[in-house]
């Protein structure tokens, strides 16, 4: 899975836009995925801080991990 496939999944399943960011950053109370020099990060952004940070070496693993978090939260 890549970012565009994840984006499509989120749209098709009507996941609220404010629950996630596929562009990284530090949005308020959102799950994020971010491309970094070492690979990919998935984390929860809250109050300008990253928590629950998990790093991945490939995009596929990072996207599937974020998808699984969102599926668990929304019971998809």
Long-range contacts (C-beta under 8 A, 24 or more apart in sequence): 1-59, 1-60, 1-63, 1-64, 1-67, 2-59, 2-60, 2-63, 3-33, 3-59, 3-63, 5-63, 6-33, 6-63, 6-66, 6-67, 9-67, 10-70, 13-74, 13-76, 15-70, 15-74, 19-70, 19-73, 20-66, 20-70, 21-45, 26-50, 31-66, 31-69, 31-70, 33-62, 33-63, 33-66, 35-59, 42-66, 42-69
